[in-house]
Amino acid sequence: MQAVRNHAVRRVDSWQAELARPLDDRIGAAPPHLIEYLTLDNTVQGIAQRPRPAVLEPEFLVDVKAAIRELPPQVWRLFRERLIGVYFVENLGGTGFSDAVTDRAGNRVAGYIVLDAAVLRPLKANAWATWKEGTPFKPKAGYALAARIEAEAGDNRKNAIQYILLHELGHVFSVGNVLHPPWELEPKDVPVSAVYPYFDLSWSIDRRASRYASRFDKEFPQRRNVAYYFGAKLASAEMAATYSNLERTNFPTLYAATHPGDDFAEAFASYVHVVLQRRPWQITISRDGKTVKVFTPCWDEPRCADKRKVLERIVGR
Ligand SMILES: [Zn+2]
């Protein structure tokens, strides 16, 4: 654990060579010191996978660079100094993640993104979103959830990568910005006097249990059982009620309700995708082939007005 905590990868000094290059050149296979760190981290966390640098075929890199190039310029501009790079591995043990790096005084000053190329390679936008948004619910015959984040013409790998990248960029943006407590901190260790303008709109801290509570846990009792990717806790019969209650909160997506950091990352991705890029985003829940609930973005609804103001200040409108 010590080797993970004190690893050079977590210090901005060890990235000087990368930071001297243009941002476009900091997108590619993970450097050896990052692979070493990821391997140690997986070992500590009991994750069996041993990451290796990705060998990126030209068509894949074309999709990644196009996904970035097509982001609104005011979005990419936020990351010149803050983003160390986007690095690809295989066998990560997840789709991707971001981490913060610190200066010599221990201040979080930048972040990097790691993505698993083997996971991304076969993806298409709507199939990926449908899979992800279905993971909190135990599968049951007759119940279905479909997510649509692209029109048919844009339902491709490049746009799947773009949406995944937007979420991770949301995490990187939070580094060095006062939005929510840093993810390295245990909830009980967050200073009592700290003010986080974004976090405070939805969250409070249960210090005794050292966990984050939402301000909407009464209206939205399912929130505690929202678990993505591994081990669904909610019954499929609760899909429609879960999304109806989500509308009584200011969380932009269901995943946003799982953790303060993901609340911001989801809001960032959703706002850029829906408001700035005018792309579709919809969850449709059906029972025996009949639609029973449609959930759409909240950016024009009063429930998300305060969060929208925060995002407008960051990326414009
Ligand atoms: Zn996340």
Residues whose N, C-alpha, C, O or C-beta is under 5 A from the ligand:
A	BS01	ZN	D262 A265
